[in-house]
């Protein structure tokens, strides 16, 4: 390893890339995390709900099911140890129509299969006793769900990597890699001072750039780079007092969890995201979408006043499926798939990627034989 500049290079300093760097650092490796943007966590990690997911919905045996539950448990412990703000407020999944009640039973069964702790079925009266302004026919409660300060979390991960002798290099875009004859990689990094460095191991976790990054790695089979679809979601913020203490989720929609409610750590109510498939990354919020938000939210909160919603922000998710297609699992691809020893490439790490991030880091380390 003395012949390499670093034991490992990780591409992307969002939550998942930093968690991978942290997992490698914990094993005594000198890890460098390369980030194209001038600040960590400016991509997918900066434009989400900051929700800690319980792990209710994901298919039995999937990476999402396993890594969400493992990641959530590890995340709460990490946040506590590093004094990063969070609120384990719990979540209600609500049936707003009688024909949705049956779906709650299916979600409960899936959550129990996924080993999600504390799940329980609530009658309409029990749900209203917890959240009097709610309208529903019944609900599930997930007491392990919550919200947290995702940027504080990423700063803590960066601190751990640097304390272990690693580095997080911002404004340093990854421009390609060439496998070396005796193992390892020669990596080209751009920016104001372009450089070449070598590493024994390479992990790519750049979110929306995952496909483009993989295409710059010499020998990476093009057939193993999945299609990328941009799933845009917008958020609206409520003016006035937050109506609920807990997260409120209707049953999932095809391809996403649906427009939900959260009270952020500042005590304000935020609704979103919705889901639109778009052709390019676009963070604008069309105020005209408020009409659909009012209609949707009033299914579970009929007391939403007119004129109370203001456009807030938008995110774009790196989806591996298009409109009308089934939602696939995370892709964590090692040499058994792409044939390049020492490389793990991540694709389609959207929700619940933030919750799962510490477990994803551990999974990546395991795939590298560490």
N, C-alpha and C positions, 0 to 999 in steps of 0.2 A: 504494500500500500504506500510505501514511502516514495514510489515512482509517480504517484498521482498528486495533483494539486489539492484535491479533496477526495474523501472516501465516497461521497455521494453529492450529486447535484439534483435539486428539485426545481422544476419549472413551474412558477406561479406562486405568488405569496398571498393567496386568499386563504380562507379558513382551512381548506383541505390541504393545500400545498404546505402551509405552515405546520399543520398537524402531522403531515408526513415527515417534514424536517425534524419535528420534535420527537417522533417515534424513533427515527434514525439516531438522533443525538442521544437519546436515552440508552442506546446500545453502544455508546462510546465512539460513534462515527463522527468525523468532522464533515458537517453538511453545509452546503451553500445553497440558498434559495434565491433564484433569479426572478425578478419581477419587472415587467416592461414599464409599468406605471411608476410615477414618482412617489407614490404612497402605497403601503400594503393595503390589501382588501378593498380596492376601488371597483372591482368588477361585480360578479354575481354576489359576493359576500357582503357588499355594501348596499344591495338593493333587494332586500328580502324582508320577511316578517319578524325576524329575530325570535322565532318561536322554537322552543324545545319540544320536539314531537315525542309522543308516547311510543309510537310504533304500531298503531292499531291496524292499518289498512293493508299492509304489504303482503304479498302471497307467501304462504308457508314455505320456508326453506330458501327464500330469495336473499340476495345480499342486502337488499333494502330492509327486510324484516330483521335479519340478524344484526346488521351493523347499526341500525337505528336504536334498537334496544340496548345493545352493548355501549354504543356511543353516548346515549343519554345518561346512562348510569355513570360512565366515566366523566362526562361533561359536568354534571352537578358537583362531583368531587373536585374536579379541577377548578371550577369557578369558586367553590368554597375555599380551597387551599390558597388561591391567588387573589382572593378578595375582589372578584369581579362581580358586579351587580347582577342579580337575577331575581325573579319572582316565580316560585313554583305555585302558580295561581290555580292550576287545574283547567280542564276543558270540558265543555258540554257539547256533545254531538246531538243535534236536535232534529226531530222529525216534525216538520211544520204542517204536514198533511197526514191523514190517517193511512194513506197508502205508502208512506215512508217508514211507518213503524216497523214493518217486517225487515226493512234494510238495517235497522238498528240491531236486530238479532243477529244478522249475518256479520255485521262489523264487530259485535261483541264476541262472537265465536272466533273470528279471525284474530282479534286482539288476544284472546286467551291462548290460541294456538301459538301466537308469537311471544308468549310469556310476559305480557304487559301486566304490571302489578296494579292491583286496586280497582280494576274496571268493575263497574256496576251499572245495572239497569235502573233508571228512575222513571216513575210514573209522571204524568203531567203535574200533579199536585206537588210531588217531591221536587221537580225541576223548578216550579214557580216559587217554592219555599226558599230555594237558593237564589234565584234571580227573578224577582217579582215582575220586572218589566218585560220578561220574555213571553213570546207566544209559541207554544209547541204542543204536540200531542203526546210527547214522551221524549226521553233523552238517555244518553249514556254519559257517565262521568269518568273522565280520565284524570285522576289526581296527580299523576306524574308529569303532566304537560305544564309548560311555563313559557316565560319570555326572559331574555337576557341581553346584556350589553355585548353584542358580537364584536365590536371593534376593540373593546377592552380585553376580550378573550384573545383576539389575534395579537394584540400588543403583548399579552402575557406569553403566548407561544413564541413570539419573536425573542422576547427576553430569555426564555429558556434555551432556545437554540444558540443565542449569542453567549450565554453564560457557560454553555458546554463547549465553547471554542469554535462554533460555526459562524456563519455570516448570512445576513439577509441583504441582498444587493438590489436596491430599487433603481429605476431608470436604466435597467439592464436587460433589454429584450433578448430572449433566446433566438438565435438565428439558424441553428442547425447542429447536428452531431454526426460524427463518423465513428463507427465501431473500430476499435484497435485490434490488431492481429492477435495479441496475447490476452485480450480481455480489456474491458473498460471502454471509455469513449473520449474522443476529442470533441470539445464543445465550443461553438462559436457564440460569443455574446456581443451584442451591439451596444449602442448608446454613445455618449459623448467620448468615451475612451474604449473603443472596441478591443476585445481581447479574446484569446483562445486559452482554454483551460482543460485539464483532464480530470476524469473521475472514474472510479471503479464501477459505480452504480449511477443510474439515471432514472428519475421519476418525473413523469410529465403530468401536471395537475393544473392546467391553465384555464379551466372552465370553458368559456366561449371560444377559446383559441385551440382547444385540444386537437381538433382535426388538422388545422393548419400547422401546428407544431409537429404532429406525427409525420406529416408529409415532408418535413425538412430533415428527418432522421434517415440517413443513408441505410438502405436495406430494409426499411419498414414496408411490409407488403401493402400496396395501395388497397387491395381487396379487403384488408382487415381494418381499414379506416371507415367507421360507420358514417352514414349521412348525418348532417347537422340541420336541425330545425330550430328556428328562433321562436320561443314561446314567450310573448310579451304579457306582462300583467301590470295593471295600474292600481294605485291606491288613492283613496279619498280619506281626508281627516275630518273629524266632527268638531264643530265649534260648540262649546258647551260641555257640561259634565258627562263623563263616561257613564253609560247606562248599566254596564255589567262589570263585575269583578273578575269573572273567568273568561277564558277564550270561548267563543261561540262559533261552532262550525255546523253548517248544514251537512247532509250526506255528500260524499264526493261526487264530482261530475266527471265525465270521461276525460282522462288525461291530466287531471289536477284535483286538488282537494276542495275547490270551490271558493267563492268569495266569503271570507270569514271576518270575524271581529276580534280585535285584541285591544286591551288597555296597555299602552306602552309603559316603560319604567318611569316616564314623566307624568303618568296619570291621564294621558290623552287617549281618546278612542280613535282607532284607525281601522278602516275596512279595505279588504282586498287580499290578494290580487284576483282579478279576473283572468281570463286566458284568451289571447288572440295570437294566431300564428302570423308572423310577419316575415318579410323578405330581407330585412336588414335590421341591425341594432338601432333602436330608436327609443330614447328615454323621455319623449314628450308625453304629456298627459292631456288628452282632449277633454275639456270641461263638459262637452256634450255627452260623454259617457256617464255622467252623473245620473241621468234619467234611468238607466238600467240598474245602477247601484241602488237608487231609491226603491225601485220595484222589488229587487232581490232582498234587500235588507229588511223591508217591511214585512216580509214573510215571517221573520222571527222577532222583529222589533217594530210593531205597528205604530209605536209612538214616535218614530223618527220625524222631527219637524221638517217642514219644507224649508229649503234654503240653508240647511245646517251642514251640508257637505261641501268641502273645498278640495280642489285637486291637490294632491300631495306629491307623489313620486312614482316612478315606474321601474320595473326590473325586466330583464330578459333572461330566460332560462335556456340552458343548452340541452334541448330535447333530442332524443334519438328517434322519435316517432313524429309523424305528421298528423294532420286533422283526421279523425275517424279511425286511426290505427291504435292498437293496444299499446299501453304504456309499458316499455321494457324495463329490465333491471339495470342497475349500475353496470358499467363495463370497467373492470379492473383487469387489464390484459397483461399477462407475463409472457415469458419466452415460450410457454407451451402453445400460445396462440400466434404470436408474431415472429418467433424464432430468434430473437435477439437477446442473448444472455445478459443479465444485469440490468434489464430495462423493464419498468412497469409503466404502462400508459393508461391513464384514466379518461373515460369518455362518459358523457351524459350524467355528470354528477350534479344533479339538481336536487330539489327536495326529496328526501330528508338529508341532504348532504351536510348541511351545517350541523345538525344534531349528531350525525354519524361520524363527524370528522375525526375524532380521536380514534374511533374504532377502524375507520378507513386507514389511518396512519399505521395502526397495528397490523391490519391486513396486508398492506403494502410491504411492510418489513418482513412479514412471514413469507410473502411471495418471493422475496429476495433471498430467502434462506437464513434470515437473521433471527 
